[in-house]
Amino acid sequence: MPKKTRLTDEELAEIRHRRPGARASLACEGLYLSPEEEALFEQMDKGRLTGDQRAVRIDEFFRAKRRKKSVVTD
């Protein structure tokens, strides 16, 4: 069975439908997405990335963010 590379219209619509609930759940915990993080999710939607591809992209995003913070400037 070939690996799925893009989401269908229905799958993408479901993700977008659930997103407000996910934001509300995060807000209950005092967590809010930054504009940069919101842009990441929009970018993933436009690319119709699958769940596995999204997980990789999110991991890369936060690793890069941590690396940027750990850089010591003189």
Backbone as JSON Lines, residues from 0, in Angstrom:
{"i":0,"aa":"M","n":[0.84,-1.19,0.0],"ca":[0.0,0.0,0.0],"c":[0.88,1.25,0.0]}
{"i":1,"aa":"P","n":[0.68,2.17,-0.96],"ca":[1.53,3.36,-1.03],"c":[1.26,4.29,0.15]}
{"i":2,"aa":"K","n":[2.3,4.99,0.54],"ca":[2.19,5.93,1.65],"c":[1.43,7.16,1.21]}
{"i":3,"aa":"K","n":[0.53,7.62,2.05],"ca":[-0.27,8.8,1.75],"c":[0.62,10.05,1.84]}
{"i":4,"aa":"T","n":[0.51,10.92,0.84],"ca":[1.38,12.1,0.83],"c":[0.64,13.42,1.02]}
{"i":5,"aa":"R","n":[-0.69,13.42,0.82],"ca":[-1.45,14.65,0.98],"c":[-2.83,14.34,1.56]}
{"i":6,"aa":"L","n":[-3.35,15.31,2.33],"ca":[-4.68,15.16,2.9],"c":[-5.75,15.43,1.85]}
{"i":7,"aa":"T","n":[-6.88,14.78,2.01],"ca":[-8.02,15.06,1.14],"c":[-8.73,16.32,1.64]}
{"i":8,"aa":"D","n":[-9.64,16.84,0.84],"ca":[-10.43,18.01,1.25],"c":[-11.18,17.73,2.55]}
{"i":9,"aa":"E","n":[-11.75,16.53,2.66],"ca":[-12.52,16.17,3.86],"c":[-11.64,16.09,5.1]}
{"i":10,"aa":"E","n":[-10.46,15.51,4.96],"ca":[-9.54,15.4,6.09],"c":[-9.06,16.78,6.54]}
{"i":11,"aa":"L","n":[-8.76,17.63,5.58],"ca":[-8.32,18.98,5.91],"c":[-9.45,19.77,6.59]}
{"i":12,"aa":"A","n":[-10.67,19.61,6.1],"ca":[-11.82,20.28,6.7],"c":[-12.02,19.82,8.15]}
{"i":13,"aa":"E","n":[-11.82,18.54,8.41],"ca":[-11.97,18.02,9.78],"c":[-10.92,18.61,10.71]}
{"i":14,"aa":"I","n":[-9.7,18.72,10.24],"ca":[-8.63,19.32,11.04],"c":[-8.98,20.77,11.37]}
{"i":15,"aa":"R","n":[-9.4,21.51,10.37],"ca":[-9.76,22.92,10.6],"c":[-10.98,23.05,11.5]}
{"i":16,"aa":"H","n":[-11.89,22.1,11.42],"ca":[-13.09,22.11,12.27],"c":[-12.72,21.9,13.74]}
{"i":17,"aa":"R","n":[-11.73,21.05,14.0],"ca":[-11.32,20.74,15.37],"c":[-10.39,21.79,15.99]}
{"i":18,"aa":"R","n":[-9.77,22.6,15.16],"ca":[-8.76,23.54,15.67],"c":[-9.27,24.51,16.74]}
{"i":19,"aa":"P","n":[-10.46,25.12,16.6],"ca":[-10.92,26.01,17.67],"c":[-11.06,25.29,19.02]}
{"i":20,"aa":"G","n":[-11.49,24.05,19.01],"ca":[-11.58,23.29,20.25],"c":[-10.22,23.03,20.85]}
{"i":21,"aa":"A","n":[-9.26,22.77,20.0],"ca":[-7.89,22.55,20.48],"c":[-7.33,23.83,21.08]}
{"i":22,"aa":"R","n":[-7.6,24.97,20.45],"ca":[-7.14,26.26,20.99],"c":[-7.78,26.51,22.35]}
{"i":23,"aa":"A","n":[-9.08,26.24,22.48],"ca":[-9.79,26.45,23.74],"c":[-9.22,25.55,24.83]}
{"i":24,"aa":"S","n":[-8.92,24.32,24.48],"ca":[-8.33,23.39,25.44],"c":[-6.97,23.88,25.92]}
{"i":25,"aa":"L","n":[-6.16,24.37,25.0],"ca":[-4.86,24.93,25.37],"c":[-5.03,26.15,26.26]}
{"i":26,"aa":"A","n":[-5.99,27.0,25.92],"ca":[-6.23,28.23,26.69],"c":[-6.62,27.9,28.13]}
{"i":27,"aa":"C","n":[-7.37,26.81,28.32],"ca":[-7.74,26.39,29.68],"c":[-6.51,26.08,30.52]}
{"i":28,"aa":"E","n":[-5.45,25.68,29.86],"ca":[-4.19,25.37,30.54],"c":[-3.25,26.58,30.58]}
{"i":29,"aa":"G","n":[-3.73,27.72,30.07],"ca":[-2.91,28.93,30.06],"c":[-1.9,28.95,28.92]}
{"i":30,"aa":"L","n":[-2.13,28.13,27.9],"ca":[-1.21,28.05,26.76],"c":[-1.86,28.67,25.53]}
{"i":31,"aa":"Y","n":[-1.12,29.5,24.84],"ca":[-1.62,30.17,23.65],"c":[-0.58,30.05,22.55]}
{"i":32,"aa":"L","n":[-1.05,29.82,21.31],"ca":[-0.14,29.73,20.18],"c":[0.33,31.13,19.78]}
{"i":33,"aa":"S","n":[1.61,31.24,19.51],"ca":[2.16,32.5,19.04],"c":[1.77,32.69,17.57]}
{"i":34,"aa":"P","n":[1.86,33.92,17.07],"ca":[1.59,34.12,15.64],"c":[2.48,33.24,14.76]}
{"i":35,"aa":"E","n":[3.71,33.02,15.19],"ca":[4.63,32.17,14.44],"c":[4.12,30.72,14.41]}
{"i":36,"aa":"E","n":[3.6,30.24,15.54],"ca":[3.06,28.89,15.6],"c":[1.77,28.77,14.79]}
{"i":37,"aa":"E","n":[0.92,29.8,14.85],"ca":[-0.3,29.81,14.04],"c":[0.05,29.73,12.55]}
{"i":38,"aa":"A","n":[1.09,30.47,12.16],"ca":[1.54,30.46,10.76],"c":[2.03,29.07,10.36]}
{"i":39,"aa":"L","n":[2.68,28.38,11.28],"ca":[3.14,27.02,11.0],"c":[1.96,26.11,10.67]}
{"i":40,"aa":"F","n":[0.89,26.2,11.45],"ca":[-0.28,25.36,11.2],"c":[-0.96,25.73,9.88]}
{"i":41,"aa":"E","n":[-1.01,27.01,9.57],"ca":[-1.57,27.43,8.28],"c":[-0.73,26.89,7.12]}
{"i":42,"aa":"Q","n":[0.58,26.94,7.3],"ca":[1.49,26.43,6.27],"c":[1.28,24.93,6.07]}
{"i":43,"aa":"M","n":[1.1,24.2,7.16],"ca":[0.87,22.76,7.05],"c":[-0.46,22.47,6.38]}
{"i":44,"aa":"D","n":[-1.47,23.31,6.66],"ca":[-2.77,23.15,5.98],"c":[-2.62,23.37,4.49]}
{"i":45,"aa":"K","n":[-1.94,24.43,4.12],"ca":[-1.76,24.73,2.69],"c":[-1.03,23.61,1.97]}
{"i":46,"aa":"G","n":[-0.06,22.99,2.65],"ca":[0.68,21.89,2.07],"c":[-0.05,20.56,2.16]}
{"i":47,"aa":"R","n":[-1.21,20.57,2.86],"ca":[-2.02,19.36,3.05],"c":[-1.19,18.21,3.62]}
{"i":48,"aa":"L","n":[-0.34,18.55,4.6],"ca":[0.52,17.54,5.19],"c":[-0.28,16.53,6.0]}
{"i":49,"aa":"T","n":[0.15,15.28,5.95],"ca":[-0.49,14.23,6.74],"c":[-0.08,14.38,8.2]}
{"i":50,"aa":"G","n":[-0.7,13.58,9.05],"ca":[-0.37,13.63,10.48],"c":[1.09,13.36,10.75]}
{"i":51,"aa":"D","n":[1.65,12.36,10.1],"ca":[3.07,12.05,10.29],"c":[3.95,13.19,9.81]}
{"i":52,"aa":"Q","n":[3.61,13.76,8.66],"ca":[4.39,14.88,8.13],"c":[4.29,16.09,9.05]}
{"i":53,"aa":"R","n":[3.11,16.32,9.61],"ca":[2.91,17.43,10.55],"c":[3.76,17.24,11.8]}
{"i":54,"aa":"A","n":[3.78,16.02,12.31],"ca":[4.58,15.73,13.51],"c":[6.05,16.04,13.27]}
{"i":55,"aa":"V","n":[6.56,15.64,12.11],"ca":[7.96,15.92,11.77],"c":[8.19,17.42,11.68]}
{"i":56,"aa":"R","n":[7.28,18.13,11.01],"ca":[7.43,19.58,10.83],"c":[7.39,20.31,12.18]}
{"i":57,"aa":"I","n":[6.48,19.9,13.07],"ca":[6.39,20.53,14.39],"c":[7.66,20.27,15.18]}
{"i":58,"aa":"D","n":[8.16,19.05,15.13],"ca":[9.41,18.71,15.82],"c":[10.55,19.56,15.3]}
{"i":59,"aa":"E","n":[10.67,19.68,13.98],"ca":[11.73,20.5,13.38],"c":[11.6,21.96,13.82]}
{"i":60,"aa":"F","n":[10.36,22.46,13.84],"ca":[10.1,23.85,14.2],"c":[10.6,24.14,15.62]}
{"i":61,"aa":"F","n":[10.23,23.27,16.58],"ca":[10.61,23.53,17.96],"c":[12.08,23.24,18.23]}
{"i":62,"aa":"R","n":[12.66,22.3,17.5],"ca":[14.11,22.09,17.64],"c":[14.87,23.32,17.17]}
{"i":63,"aa":"A","n":[14.45,23.89,16.05],"ca":[15.1,25.09,15.54],"c":[14.93,26.25,16.51]}
{"i":64,"aa":"K","n":[13.77,26.34,17.11],"ca":[13.5,27.4,18.08],"c":[14.42,27.26,19.31]}
{"i":65,"aa":"R","n":[14.58,26.01,19.79],"ca":[15.47,25.78,20.93],"c":[16.92,26.09,20.57]}
{"i":66,"aa":"R","n":[17.34,25.69,19.35],"ca":[18.71,25.99,18.93],"c":[18.94,27.49,18.88]}
{"i":67,"aa":"K","n":[17.97,28.21,18.39],"ca":[18.09,29.66,18.29],"c":[18.26,30.29,19.67]}
{"i":68,"aa":"K","n":[17.52,29.76,20.68],"ca":[17.62,30.28,22.03],"c":[18.96,29.95,22.67]}
{"i":69,"aa":"S","n":[19.53,28.81,22.29],"ca":[20.77,28.37,22.94],"c":[22.02,29.02,22.35]}
{"i":70,"aa":"V","n":[21.88,29.74,21.26],"ca":[23.02,30.4,20.65],"c":[23.44,31.57,21.56]}
{"i":71,"aa":"V","n":[24.71,31.54,21.93],"ca":[25.24,32.59,22.79],"c":[25.89,33.65,21.92]}
{"i":72,"aa":"T","n":[25.46,34.88,22.08],"ca":[26.05,35.97,21.31],"c":[27.0,36.77,22.21]}
{"i":73,"aa":"D","n":[28.09,37.16,21.65],"ca":[29.09,37.95,22.41],"c":[28.96,39.41,22.12]}
